[in-house]
Amino acid sequence: MSLLSPFASACLAIGLALSTPAALAQDKPPADTAADAPSAAQPSIPEPSSSARALFSRSKDGIVQVRVLLASAGEQSSLGSGFLVRDDGAEGAWVVTNYHVVSALAIDPQKYRIELRGSNQRVARARLVALDVVHDLAVLRTEPEASNTATAWQVLTLRDAPLVQGSKVFSLGNPLELGFLISEGIYNGSVESRIYEQMLFSGALNSGMSGGPAIDDNGQVVGVNVATRRDGEQLSFLVPKRYALELLQTAWRGGGGARTEWRSEIARQLLAHQRFVAGKLLDPSAGASGAGAQAGFSSQVLSGRPVPTLDGNLTKCWASGMDGERLRYQRDRLDCDLQSELFVRGNLHTGSLSIGHTLLRNDRLATPQFIALGAHGNPGWRGVGQGTGELTRAECQDDYVQTASHVYRVAICARAYRKFEGVYDYSVQATQVDDARERLSSHIDLRGFSFDNAQRLGRMFLERLQ
């Protein structure tokens, strides 16, 4: 066993051993699997009021069902909703929806196509012309009509004035292919624990309503349906309409032309997101987003041991302890997560950071039994092993490190995203190995970061672990 000193320098050396990230991205990606189907477990939607029904009657022709079809089979792969904001006649109409509704097509455009279905059963093909992964938005444009006599689409207007908290809001969409409907609720202001602004809507949203419009009592769009909490009662979320307007303006400037490749644009947006997240942690004084979101490193005490954690309204921490007469050891655990995760596709979420500590104290176990507790085989990142369709196989380096008070085995692992150049998962784990009565095991996991920022955050974590 080699003991390296000082601690920060040793950890820096381990990090630099992984400083050739290009090698991680050379694996050949295997064939993709189909996107996951949405869950069918949904809450019921209350019966709308008479005023809501009247509003729905006036607005329903401005919404569409968005169907992403597997081109080789002509059958649906994912479903959502959308709404029309401009009609250029034979050149095509413009539609807003969620990015997650069309994510499969954005990543593999040659495999999928988009079909729109209106409340009047009108069917049209559409193409993706702009996307915003960070705010979960996309802009579609209907394919040009062969005839100049095609019926005009009804379009919805985006509201100019800000919405007052407590105002009624009405969400429209087509849930579970059951038909177009309206859900009535209340706007409750901005969500406090989001890195980017979202609106809190106390109304029901079901799968299939994603991307549909949320309108005021005049029928003007105030937000875009995006998500709901399954563990709550009518706790739903809307993307503010200003983000949709910004994306529309980008799409209009681009002319709405066809594009056959979106992965580089997705990677660019993911890297912009991780720069924003890393900036909050590396330089908390740089300021917050418009929603007042704050995050940074902090310190807490876990059963008498100081440990690095996360602080700010973007972070959530949980603690648990286990002891008792029947147990021969004690285990205290502390986990903190930064609420910054982005959806990419299927089960792939990225842009997040988590820190965890487990402190074991031996009461009556024999030393070999205590040493075996918490042994996970390969030290370090839990993602070690074979690569997947989305990620390469992890590469790891580990060594023993002497601090002022303890000896740790430190492991650093990284893996690359196959389809998004410059994006990596990165993990640092440090496990105390010099005490038969007490062991602290700590880790930081970063998903979807640049290699440089991941190393910087990993080093900061290790320095604070002392």
KOLNU-42209 format. One line per field, with one value per residue (C-alpha): residue number from 1; x, y, z. Coordinates in nm, 3 decimals, padded with zeros to 5 digits. Last residue first. Example, Ala and Ser with C-alpha at 12.3 -4.5 7.8 and 13.67 -1.06 7.14 Angstrom:
BEGIN
seq <- 2; 1
u <- 01.367; 01.230
v <- -00.106; -00.450
w <- 00.714; 00.780
//
This chain:
BEGIN
seq <- 466; 465; 464; 463; 462; 461; 460; 459; 458; 457; 456; 455; 454; 453; 452; 451; 450; 449; 448; 447; 446; 445; 444; 443; 442; 441; 440; 439; 438; 437; 436; 435; 434; 433; 432; 431; 430; 429; 428; 427; 426; 425; 424; 423; 422; 421; 420; 419; 418; 417; 416; 415; 414; 413; 412; 411; 410; 409; 408; 407; 406; 405; 404; 403; 402; 401; 400; 399; 398; 397; 396; 395; 394; 393; 392; 391; 390; 389; 388; 387; 386; 385; 384; 383; 382; 381; 380; 379; 378; 377; 376; 375; 374; 373; 372; 371; 370; 369; 368; 367; 366; 365; 364; 363; 362; 361; 360; 359; 358; 357; 356; 355; 354; 353; 352; 351; 350; 349; 348; 347; 346; 345; 344; 343; 342; 341; 340; 339; 338; 337; 336; 335; 334; 333; 332; 331; 330; 329; 328; 327; 326; 325; 324; 323; 322; 321; 320; 319; 318; 317; 316; 315; 314; 313; 312; 311; 310; 309; 308; 307; 306; 305; 304; 303; 302; 301; 300; 299; 298; 297; 296; 295; 294; 293; 292; 291; 290; 289; 288; 287; 286; 285; 284; 283; 282; 281; 280; 279; 278; 277; 276; 275; 274; 273; 272; 271; 270; 269; 268; 267; 266; 265; 264; 263; 262; 261; 260; 259; 258; 257; 256; 255; 254; 253; 252; 251; 250; 249; 248; 247; 246; 245; 244; 243; 242; 241; 240; 239; 238; 237; 236; 235; 234; 233; 232; 231; 230; 229; 228; 227; 226; 225; 224; 223; 222; 221; 220; 219; 218; 217; 216; 215; 214; 213; 212; 211; 210; 209; 208; 207; 206; 205; 204; 203; 202; 201; 200; 199; 198; 197; 196; 195; 194; 193; 192; 191; 190; 189; 188; 187; 186; 185; 184; 183; 182; 181; 180; 179; 178; 177; 176; 175; 174; 173; 172; 171; 170; 169; 168; 167; 166; 165; 164; 163; 162; 161; 160; 159; 158; 157; 156; 155; 154; 153; 152; 151; 150; 149; 148; 147; 146; 145; 144; 143; 142; 141; 140; 139; 138; 137; 136; 135; 134; 133; 132; 131; 130; 129; 128; 127; 126; 125; 124; 123; 122; 121; 120; 119; 118; 117; 116; 115; 114; 113; 112; 111; 110; 109; 108; 107; 106; 105; 104; 103; 102; 101; 100; 99; 98; 97; 96; 95; 94; 93; 92; 91; 90; 89; 88; 87; 86; 85; 84; 83; 82; 81; 80; 79; 78; 77; 76; 75; 74; 73; 72; 71; 70; 69; 68; 67; 66; 65; 64; 63; 62; 61; 60; 59; 58; 57; 56; 55; 54; 53; 52; 51; 50; 49; 48; 47; 46; 45; 44; 43; 42; 41; 40; 39; 38; 37; 36; 35; 34; 33; 32; 31; 30; 29; 28; 27; 26; 25; 24; 23; 22; 21; 20; 19; 18; 17; 16; 15; 14; 13; 12; 11; 10; 9; 8; 7; 6; 5; 4; 3; 2; 1
u <- -01.037; -01.349; -01.347; -01.039; -01.200; -01.520; -01.327; -01.123; -01.438; -01.592; -01.284; -01.262; -01.628; -01.582; -01.294; -01.465; -01.781; -02.080; -02.375; -02.397; -02.186; -02.160; -01.982; -01.886; -01.811; -01.739; -01.656; -01.533; -01.508; -01.389; -01.129; -00.974; -00.737; -00.952; -01.166; -01.350; -01.332; -01.550; -01.529; -01.767; -01.790; -02.055; -01.950; -02.058; -01.805; -01.974; -02.332; -02.423; -02.193; -02.204; -01.868; -01.767; -01.563; -01.435; -01.226; -01.142; -00.994; -00.893; -00.865; -00.613; -00.705; -00.615; -00.395; -00.480; -00.305; -00.434; -00.456; -00.506; -00.777; -00.823; -01.137; -01.263; -01.635; -01.774; -01.939; -02.282; -02.614; -02.654; -02.487; -02.128; -02.017; -01.906; -01.852; -02.170; -02.158; -01.858; -01.578; -01.443; -01.489; -01.624; -01.902; -01.777; -02.028; -01.946; -01.654; -01.419; -01.668; -01.685; -01.305; -01.278; -01.525; -01.850; -01.952; -01.993; -01.836; -01.927; -02.020; -02.053; -02.215; -02.179; -02.345; -02.317; -02.530; -02.503; -02.739; -02.713; -02.849; -03.154; -03.164; -03.458; -03.628; -03.460; -03.271; -03.457; -03.267; -03.169; -03.089; -03.226; -02.887; -02.899; -02.777; -02.739; -02.649; -02.621; -02.559; -02.483; -02.428; -02.284; -02.373; -02.742; -03.001; -02.998; -03.054; -02.893; -02.971; -02.964; -03.106; -03.046; -03.195; -03.077; -03.245; -03.065; -03.188; -03.282; -02.920; -02.659; -02.471; -02.258; -01.898; -01.847; -01.757; -01.759; -01.945; -02.230; -02.251; -02.164; -02.246; -02.048; -02.144; -02.098; -02.326; -02.673; -02.918; -03.221; -03.382; -03.622; -03.444; -03.124; -02.888; -02.567; -02.195; -02.131; -02.179; -01.860; -01.766; -02.108; -02.325; -02.082; -02.100; -02.477; -02.453; -02.165; -02.366; -02.659; -02.443; -02.294; -02.641; -02.742; -02.442; -02.496; -02.859; -02.744; -02.484; -02.745; -02.996; -02.920; -03.156; -03.270; -03.552; -03.610; -03.824; -03.696; -03.410; -03.529; -03.871; -03.721; -03.523; -03.833; -04.030; -03.771; -03.791; -04.172; -04.176; -03.946; -04.177; -04.478; -04.368; -04.319; -04.599; -04.594; -04.849; -04.946; -05.300; -05.278; -04.927; -04.708; -04.755; -04.617; -04.697; -04.502; -04.477; -04.793; -04.697; -04.763; -04.968; -05.151; -05.447; -05.801; -05.950; -05.986; -05.614; -05.454; -05.226; -05.126; -05.045; -04.687; -04.750; -05.122; -05.054; -04.979; -05.214; -05.217; -05.456; -05.472; -05.291; -05.038; -04.692; -04.508; -04.148; -03.836; -03.501; -03.296; -03.620; -03.683; -03.918; -04.181; -04.315; -04.662; -04.973; -05.171; -05.505; -05.685; -05.923; -05.843; -05.968; -06.019; -05.923; -05.996; -05.909; -05.577; -05.404; -05.449; -05.526; -05.449; -05.571; -05.483; -05.700; -05.564; -05.751; -05.550; -05.416; -05.078; -05.121; -05.018; -04.782; -04.926; -04.839; -05.046; -04.952; -05.230; -05.368; -05.396; -05.685; -05.548; -05.651; -05.822; -05.614; -05.705; -05.344; -05.299; -04.997; -04.964; -04.619; -04.523; -04.640; -04.380; -04.270; -04.118; -03.981; -03.974; -03.831; -03.686; -03.324; -03.373; -03.487; -03.570; -03.622; -03.746; -03.890; -04.099; -04.473; -04.722; -05.087; -05.413; -05.747; -05.959; -06.154; -05.963; -05.646; -05.404; -05.035; -04.788; -04.416; -04.163; -03.915; -03.610; -03.406; -03.450; -03.266; -03.187; -03.453; -03.699; -03.671; -03.696; -04.029; -04.255; -03.962; -03.901; -04.248; -04.487; -04.526; -04.667; -04.603; -04.816; -04.693; -04.590; -04.941; -05.083; -04.832; -05.025; -04.892; -04.922; -05.064; -05.076; -04.919; -05.004; -04.819; -04.773; -04.475; -04.375; -04.681; -04.708; -04.604; -04.385; -04.058; -04.118; -04.165; -04.428; -04.413; -04.772; -04.850; -05.221; -05.327; -05.455; -05.594; -05.920; -05.998; -05.994; -06.354; -06.513; -06.257; -06.353; -06.719; -06.634; -06.426; -06.715; -06.950; -06.706; -06.476; -06.539; -06.239; -05.958; -05.886; -05.534; -05.318; -05.151; -05.100; -04.728; -04.578; -04.410; -04.033; -03.848; -03.746; -03.394; -03.092; -02.841; -02.496; -02.270; -01.909; -01.667; -01.438; -01.588; -01.382; -01.053; -01.142; -01.147; -00.768; -00.729; -00.814; -00.473; -00.509; -00.780; -00.558; -00.284; -00.526; -00.630; -00.270; -00.218; -00.529; -00.428; -00.064; 00.063; 00.040; 00.037; 00.134; 00.000
v <- 01.658; 01.596; 01.961; 01.901; 01.590; 01.772; 02.058; 01.808; 01.640; 01.974; 02.070; 01.727; 01.736; 02.087; 01.974; 01.657; 01.841; 01.734; 01.503; 01.315; 01.401; 01.162; 01.261; 00.994; 00.934; 00.622; 00.683; 00.384; 00.337; 00.063; -00.121; 00.212; 00.279; 00.214; 00.529; 00.515; 00.794; 00.779; 01.015; 00.989; 01.130; 01.102; 01.269; 01.507; 01.633; 01.475; 01.370; 01.035; 00.797; 00.974; 00.922; 00.739; 00.846; 00.688; 00.816; 00.593; 00.706; 00.458; 00.670; 00.693; 00.916; 01.221; 01.462; 01.283; 00.982; 00.858; 00.505; 00.477; 00.440; 00.491; 00.410; 00.391; 00.335; 00.151; 00.388; 00.542; 00.562; 00.213; 00.075; 00.025; -00.274; -00.226; 00.056; 00.261; 00.239; 00.471; 00.399; 00.075; -00.250; -00.510; -00.336; -00.389; -00.215; -00.434; -00.669; -00.469; -00.505; -00.880; -00.910; -00.699; -00.905; -00.721; -00.591; -00.214; -00.106; 00.235; 00.286; 00.633; 00.655; 00.977; 01.089; 01.372; 01.415; 01.615; 01.635; 01.738; 01.408; 01.190; 00.885; 00.657; 00.732; 01.042; 01.350; 01.468; 01.726; 01.707; 02.021; 01.955; 01.908; 01.600; 01.542; 01.212; 01.150; 00.807; 00.680; 00.313; 00.155; -00.191; -00.507; -00.483; -00.666; -00.402; -00.115; 00.096; 00.243; 00.608; 00.809; 01.151; 01.322; 01.634; 01.834; 02.105; 02.386; 02.606; 02.628; 02.395; 02.085; 01.860; 01.821; 01.612; 01.695; 01.379; 01.388; 01.160; 01.333; 01.700; 01.929; 02.133; 02.342; 02.344; 02.565; 02.617; 02.904; 02.951; 03.294; 03.212; 03.451; 03.257; 03.324; 03.522; 03.476; 03.472; 03.093; 03.049; 02.682; 02.552; 02.797; 02.792; 02.413; 02.432; 02.697; 02.518; 02.195; 02.357; 02.496; 02.150; 01.996; 02.265; 02.202; 01.825; 01.866; 02.080; 01.820; 01.546; 01.724; 01.598; 01.589; 01.951; 02.078; 02.452; 02.645; 02.986; 03.001; 03.337; 03.182; 02.895; 03.128; 03.343; 03.031; 02.930; 03.269; 03.259; 02.914; 03.036; 03.333; 03.099; 02.979; 02.599; 02.447; 02.215; 02.001; 01.919; 01.784; 01.562; 01.444; 01.136; 01.131; 01.484; 01.641; 01.746; 01.971; 02.158; 02.482; 02.827; 03.147; 03.093; 03.323; 03.181; 03.480; 03.282; 03.206; 02.925; 02.628; 02.481; 02.118; 01.995; 01.706; 01.620; 01.262; 01.145; 01.323; 01.677; 01.766; 02.114; 02.307; 02.462; 02.564; 02.755; 02.671; 02.887; 02.718; 02.569; 02.459; 02.452; 02.751; 02.669; 02.994; 03.124; 02.932; 02.935; 02.769; 02.480; 02.359; 02.069; 02.078; 01.783; 01.628; 01.259; 00.934; 00.897; 00.859; 01.229; 01.471; 01.825; 02.149; 02.314; 02.593; 02.854; 03.053; 03.331; 03.288; 03.438; 03.710; 03.628; 03.865; 04.056; 03.950; 03.632; 03.406; 03.379; 03.047; 02.950; 02.787; 02.612; 02.728; 02.478; 02.372; 02.548; 02.617; 02.248; 02.025; 02.143; 02.215; 01.989; 02.112; 02.286; 02.173; 02.369; 02.194; 02.259; 02.088; 02.402; 02.281; 02.057; 02.347; 02.234; 02.385; 02.278; 01.928; 01.816; 01.773; 01.547; 01.640; 01.479; 01.656; 01.456; 01.769; 01.772; 01.783; 01.500; 01.566; 01.310; 01.307; 01.066; 00.823; 00.613; 00.861; 01.129; 00.928; 01.175; 01.434; 01.161; 00.991; 01.329; 01.423; 01.422; 01.499; 01.825; 01.946; 02.100; 02.421; 02.414; 02.633; 02.601; 02.518; 02.676; 02.630; 02.870; 03.035; 02.950; 03.067; 02.961; 02.610; 02.390; 02.062; 01.732; 01.412; 01.057; 00.826; 00.529; 00.521; 00.277; 00.324; 00.016; 00.125; 00.492; 00.445; 00.710; 01.016; 01.135; 01.491; 01.543; 01.888; 02.209; 02.522; 02.354; 02.314; 02.686; 02.812; 02.488; 02.468; 02.815; 02.716; 02.399; 02.601; 02.843; 02.549; 02.412; 02.121; 01.771; 01.673; 01.475; 01.128; 01.039; 00.833; 00.493; 00.423; 00.495; 00.627; 00.381; 00.357; 00.444; 00.157; 00.021; 00.153; -00.068; -00.073; 00.233; 00.173; 00.260; 00.558; 00.802; 00.710; 00.760; 01.125; 01.179; 01.184; 01.344; 01.031; 01.002; 01.373; 01.297; 01.056; 01.316; 01.578; 01.337; 01.305; 01.680; 01.740; 01.479; 01.584; 01.317; 00.968; 00.645; 00.341; 00.000
w <- 00.503; 00.295; 00.183; -00.034; -00.177; -00.273; -00.434; -00.633; -00.762; -00.857; -01.058; -01.220; -01.324; -01.461; -01.681; -01.805; -01.903; -01.698; -01.764; -01.438; -01.136; -00.842; -00.519; -00.268; 00.099; 00.307; 00.672; 00.874; 01.250; 01.485; 01.273; 01.168; 00.879; 00.568; 00.517; 00.185; -00.072; -00.383; -00.679; -00.973; -01.324; -01.595; -01.916; -02.196; -02.455; -02.756; -02.711; -02.869; -02.685; -02.350; -02.184; -01.868; -01.568; -01.247; -00.956; -00.660; -00.328; -00.058; 00.249; 00.534; 00.827; 01.035; 00.838; 00.517; 00.363; 00.026; -00.108; -00.483; -00.748; -01.121; -01.319; -01.678; -01.723; -02.026; -02.268; -02.217; -02.405; -02.551; -02.243; -02.132; -01.929; -01.573; -01.326; -01.281; -00.902; -00.899; -00.659; -00.528; -00.721; -00.482; -00.292; 00.064; 00.291; 00.585; 00.513; 00.736; 01.021; 00.977; 00.966; 01.288; 01.490; 01.542; 01.883; 01.857; 01.527; 01.391; 01.025; 00.870; 00.526; 00.328; 00.004; -00.245; -00.557; -00.879; -01.177; -01.544; -01.674; -01.718; -01.946; -01.875; -02.205; -02.352; -02.237; -01.925; -01.721; -01.353; -01.155; -00.806; -00.639; -00.421; -00.064; 00.120; 00.486; 00.646; 00.996; 01.059; 01.399; 01.467; 01.654; 01.591; 01.803; 02.075; 01.836; 01.565; 01.223; 01.125; 00.837; 00.683; 00.378; 00.197; -00.080; -00.272; -00.495; -00.197; -00.088; 00.063; -00.042; 00.179; 00.291; 00.609; 00.971; 01.188; 01.522; 01.419; 01.079; 01.111; 00.821; 00.573; 00.269; -00.105; -00.310; -00.449; -00.499; -00.722; -00.709; -00.995; -01.232; -01.187; -00.900; -00.868; -00.931; -00.556; -00.550; -00.760; -00.795; -00.698; -00.891; -01.182; -01.200; -01.255; -01.527; -01.697; -01.671; -01.852; -02.133; -02.180; -02.206; -02.457; -02.682; -02.657; -02.768; -03.061; -03.161; -03.138; -03.362; -03.714; -04.014; -04.021; -04.241; -04.263; -04.018; -04.133; -03.887; -03.754; -03.699; -03.501; -03.274; -03.224; -03.139; -02.882; -02.710; -02.719; -02.560; -02.283; -02.227; -02.201; -01.857; -01.847; -01.642; -01.342; -01.164; -00.808; -00.840; -00.532; -00.458; -00.504; -00.883; -00.911; -01.249; -01.556; -01.866; -01.967; -02.145; -02.004; -02.016; -02.346; -02.409; -02.395; -02.210; -01.886; -01.895; -02.094; -02.027; -02.362; -02.443; -02.445; -02.208; -02.201; -02.312; -01.961; -01.722; -01.582; -01.299; -01.151; -00.881; -01.120; -01.001; -01.273; -01.358; -01.354; -01.399; -01.113; -00.952; -00.577; -00.533; -00.794; -00.935; -00.847; -00.749; -01.075; -01.002; -01.170; -01.442; -01.673; -02.034; -02.267; -02.601; -02.629; -02.452; -02.633; -02.294; -02.222; -02.508; -02.400; -02.246; -01.913; -01.774; -01.535; -01.273; -01.111; -00.758; -00.841; -01.101; -01.458; -01.636; -01.934; -02.290; -02.324; -02.615; -02.872; -02.996; -03.361; -03.549; -03.855; -04.202; -04.430; -04.731; -05.056; -05.154; -05.222; -05.169; -04.811; -04.673; -04.379; -04.042; -03.830; -03.489; -03.201; -02.894; -02.521; -02.215; -02.050; -02.059; -02.363; -02.583; -02.936; -03.280; -03.627; -03.571; -03.867; -03.913; -04.088; -04.081; -03.971; -03.915; -03.673; -03.565; -03.235; -03.442; -03.512; -03.572; -03.708; -03.644; -03.796; -03.648; -03.729; -03.936; -03.672; -03.403; -03.121; -03.205; -03.303; -02.964; -02.788; -02.948; -02.640; -02.409; -02.597; -02.507; -02.762; -02.964; -03.319; -03.624; -03.938; -04.289; -04.617; -04.764; -04.506; -04.280; -03.964; -03.629; -03.263; -03.286; -02.978; -02.873; -02.709; -02.634; -02.751; -02.789; -03.006; -03.228; -03.517; -03.881; -03.853; -04.015; -03.936; -03.563; -03.500; -03.276; -03.228; -03.124; -03.046; -03.152; -02.994; -03.162; -03.256; -02.885; -02.803; -02.828; -02.705; -02.427; -02.305; -02.298; -02.106; -01.860; -01.806; -01.739; -01.480; -01.558; -01.413; -01.205; -01.371; -01.234; -01.126; -01.366; -01.365; -01.737; -01.735; -02.056; -02.296; -02.284; -02.603; -02.829; -02.799; -02.982; -03.161; -03.005; -02.993; -03.100; -02.820; -02.892; -02.643; -02.339; -02.522; -02.582; -02.207; -02.176; -01.831; -01.635; -01.470; -01.402; -01.150; -00.959; -00.949; -00.822; -00.549; -00.439; -00.446; -00.236; 00.025; 00.075; 00.068; -00.085; 00.111; -00.095; 00.000
//
